[in-house]
Amino acid sequence: MANAPKPTTVKKESSSSASNVFATLVIPICIVIGFIIWRFVLGDPANFIDNNNENLPLPNNYPGTAYKGGPIVAILIGLLLTTIVFSIERLIVIGKASGKSSLDTFIIKVKGLLNAGNIEAAKAECDKQQGSVANVIKSGLKKYSEVEADTNLDVEQSIVAIQKEVEEATALEMPMLEQNLTIIATLVSIGTLIGLLGTVTGMIRAFAGLANSGAPDQSALAVGISEALINTMTGIGVSTLAIIMYNVLTSKIDKLTYAIDEAGFSIVQTYASSHK
């Protein structure tokens, strides 16, 4: 009895390398930009009394108040920018993976063509749609044509070959969609922890102001409390944005996975029903 043919694979190493280089560059660049914003925008002398950023910020001047949060604010701004950049990059990649037109409409068209037994038209629809989902479905359709032409395979072997082709094509495409999601997930925790670090350093400064002999240093006390609260707020903001974007992105990837599974099942069912 002949063995089912092995599914073909497509190398995507260049895309993976490009994504790794992107991730390596983005994080330090965002941190540097964060320090620039902290030093020259938030620390603009116009935000402070007597145009001196060593003094207290002007009343109700939020940039100056944020500057007093210290260098940790700069790191948190960098992490916020990192979250935004990676979120936009993933949204673009996932959008391309969905294809040119509505994913739901595409799946309905492909299923209709499969039910009609028009495999070539379904392949043409995949070429028109493009994207990761269409690539996976087209791989399954190609394997459908190959096993149909191979008289040495029985129905069960042919179905297994089609399933393996779809599974392997999915395994090649999905990691590309999930790249950099771990960075966003990590920022959920790191944002909170660094914000907490800023809170602790701010409280240390505040208590140092209280510890002075004689009258407490009210300026040092105010700056320390401001630093603690600003870092807490910024850290929570970074973590909140990161967890929202992580959930949005994973839900979009789950939708693509479901579409692939639905189309793959339709391909297998079409072959099984037409080759009884």
C-alpha positions in Angstrom: 0.0 0.0 0.0 1.4 3.4 -1.0 2.2 6.0 1.7 0.5 9.3 1.6 2.7 11.9 0.1 4.4 14.3 2.5 3.1 17.9 2.4 5.4 20.6 0.9 6.9 23.3 3.1 7.7 26.9 2.5 10.7 28.5 4.1 9.9 31.9 5.8 13.3 32.4 7.4 13.9 35.8 5.8 10.6 37.2 7.1 11.4 35.9 10.6 14.9 37.4 10.5 13.5 40.8 9.4 11.0 40.7 12.3 13.8 39.9 14.8 15.9 42.8 13.5 12.9 45.1 13.8 12.2 44.0 17.4 15.9 44.4 18.3 16.0 48.0 16.9 12.6 49.2 18.1 13.1 48.7 21.8 16.3 50.7 22.3 15.2 53.4 19.9 11.9 53.9 21.8 13.8 54.1 25.1 16.1 56.8 23.6 13.1 58.7 22.3 11.5 58.4 25.7 14.6 60.0 27.3 14.5 62.8 24.7 10.9 63.5 25.4 11.5 63.5 29.1 14.5 65.7 29.0 13.6 68.3 26.3 9.8 68.3 26.2 8.7 67.6 29.8 11.9 69.2 31.1 11.5 72.4 29.1 12.4 75.3 31.4 9.2 77.1 30.4 7.3 74.5 32.5 9.0 75.5 35.7 9.2 78.5 38.1 11.8 81.0 37.0 12.4 79.0 33.8 14.6 76.6 35.7 13.8 72.9 35.7 15.5 72.5 39.0 12.6 74.4 40.6 9.1 73.2 41.2 6.8 73.1 38.1 4.4 75.9 37.4 0.9 75.4 39.0 -1.2 73.0 36.9 1.7 72.3 34.6 1.4 68.6 33.9 4.5 68.2 31.7 6.7 69.8 34.4 5.0 67.6 37.1 5.7 64.5 35.0 9.4 65.6 34.6 9.7 65.6 38.3 8.9 61.9 38.2 12.6 61.3 37.4 14.4 59.2 34.8 12.0 56.3 35.4 9.3 58.3 33.6 11.6 58.4 30.6 11.9 54.6 30.6 8.1 54.3 31.0 7.6 56.7 28.1 9.9 54.5 26.0 7.9 51.4 27.0 4.7 53.1 26.1 6.1 54.0 22.6 7.3 50.4 22.3 3.8 49.1 23.0 2.3 51.5 20.4 4.9 50.6 17.7 4.6 46.8 18.1 0.8 47.0 18.3 0.6 49.0 15.0 3.1 46.6 13.4 1.1 43.5 14.4 -2.2 45.1 13.3 -0.6 45.7 9.9 0.8 42.2 9.6 -2.5 40.6 10.8 -4.4 42.8 8.4 -2.3 41.6 5.5 -2.7 38.0 6.6 -6.5 38.4 6.3 -6.2 39.3 2.7 -7.5 42.0 0.4 -11.2 41.6 1.0 -13.4 40.6 3.9 -12.2 37.4 5.4 -15.8 36.2 6.1 -16.8 36.9 2.5 -13.8 35.0 1.2 -14.5 31.9 3.3 -18.1 31.9 2.2 -17.0 32.1 -1.5 -14.5 29.3 -1.1 -16.9 27.0 0.7 -19.5 27.7 -2.1 -17.0 26.8 -4.8 -16.0 23.7 -2.9 -19.6 22.6 -2.6 -19.9 23.1 -6.3 -16.8 21.0 -6.9 -15.0 23.9 -8.6 -11.5 23.5 -7.2 -9.7 25.6 -9.8 -12.1 28.5 -9.2 -11.4 28.2 -5.4 -7.6 28.4 -6.1 -8.2 31.5 -8.3 -10.2 33.0 -5.4 -7.2 32.4 -3.1 -4.9 34.1 -5.6 -7.2 37.1 -5.7 -7.5 37.2 -1.9 -3.8 36.8 -1.0 -2.6 36.7 2.6 -1.8 33.9 5.1 -5.3 32.5 5.2 -5.5 32.3 1.5 -2.0 30.7 1.3 -3.0 27.9 3.7 -6.3 27.2 1.9 -4.6 27.2 -1.5 -2.0 24.7 -0.2 -4.9 22.4 0.8 -6.5 22.8 -2.6 -3.3 22.0 -4.4 -2.9 18.9 -2.4 -6.6 18.1 -3.2 -5.7 18.1 -6.9 -2.5 16.1 -6.4 -4.1 13.3 -4.4 -7.1 13.2 -6.8 -4.7 12.6 -9.7 -2.8 9.9 -7.7 -4.5 6.6 -8.4 -2.2 4.8 -5.9 -3.9 6.4 -2.9 -7.2 5.4 -1.4 -9.7 7.9 0.0 -8.5 7.6 3.6 -4.8 8.2 2.6 -5.8 11.2 0.4 -7.8 12.8 3.3 -4.8 12.3 5.6 -2.5 13.9 3.0 -4.8 16.9 2.6 -5.1 17.4 6.4 -1.4 17.2 6.8 -0.8 19.8 4.1 -3.3 22.2 5.8 -1.8 21.6 9.2 1.8 22.2 8.0 0.9 25.3 6.0 -0.9 26.6 9.1 2.2 25.8 11.3 4.3 27.9 8.9 2.0 30.9 8.8 0.9 31.1 12.4 4.3 31.8 14.0 4.7 34.8 11.7 1.4 36.2 13.0 2.3 35.6 16.6 5.8 37.1 16.5 6.4 40.1 18.9 3.2 39.3 20.8 5.4 38.0 23.6 7.0 41.4 23.8 3.6 43.1 24.2 2.7 40.4 26.9 6.0 41.1 28.7 5.3 44.8 28.7 2.1 44.2 30.7 4.2 43.1 33.7 7.3 45.3 33.1 5.3 48.5 32.9 3.7 47.8 36.3 7.0 46.7 37.9 9.0 49.7 36.7 6.1 52.0 37.7 6.3 50.4 41.2 10.1 50.9 41.2 9.4 54.6 40.5 6.9 54.6 43.3 9.4 53.2 45.8 12.1 55.7 44.8 9.7 58.5 45.1 8.6 57.5 48.6 12.2 57.1 49.6 12.8 60.7 48.5 9.7 61.9 50.3 10.7 60.2 53.6 14.2 61.5 53.2 12.6 65.0 53.2 10.8 64.2 56.4 13.9 62.8 58.0 15.7 66.2 57.9 16.5 67.6 61.3 14.3 70.5 62.3 11.4 71.4 59.9 10.8 68.9 57.1 11.9 69.9 53.7 8.5 70.5 52.1 10.0 70.9 48.6 11.7 67.5 48.8 8.6 66.0 50.3 6.4 67.3 47.5 8.8 66.2 44.8 9.1 62.7 46.3 5.3 62.2 46.5 4.9 63.6 42.9 7.6 61.2 41.7 5.8 58.2 43.3 2.4 59.0 42.0 3.6 60.0 38.5 5.5 56.7 38.1 2.6 54.7 39.4 0.2 56.4 37.0 2.5 56.0 34.0 3.3 52.4 34.8 -0.4 51.5 35.0 -1.0 53.3 31.8 1.6 51.3 29.9 0.4 48.0 31.3 -3.3 48.9 30.5 -2.5 49.7 26.9 -0.3 46.6 26.5 -2.9 44.2 27.9 -5.7 45.7 25.8 -3.6 45.5 22.6 -2.5 41.9 23.4 -6.1 40.8 23.8 -7.2 42.6 20.6 -4.3 41.0 18.6 -4.8 37.5 20.0 -8.6 37.7 19.2 -7.8 38.7 15.6 -5.3 35.8 15.3 -7.9 33.4 16.8 -10.3 34.6 14.1 -7.8 33.8 11.3 -7.1 30.3 12.9 -10.9 29.6 13.0 -11.2 30.6 9.3 -8.4 28.3 8.3 -9.9 25.4 10.3 -13.3 26.0 8.8 -12.0 26.1 5.2 -9.7 23.1 5.8 -12.6 21.1 7.1 -14.7 22.0 4.1 -11.9 20.8 1.7 -11.7 17.5 3.5 -15.4 17.1 3.6 -15.7 17.9 -0.1 -13.1 15.3 -1.0 -14.7 12.7 1.2 -18.2 13.2 -0.2 -17.1 13.3 -3.8 -14.9 10.1 -3.6 -17.1 7.7 -1.7 
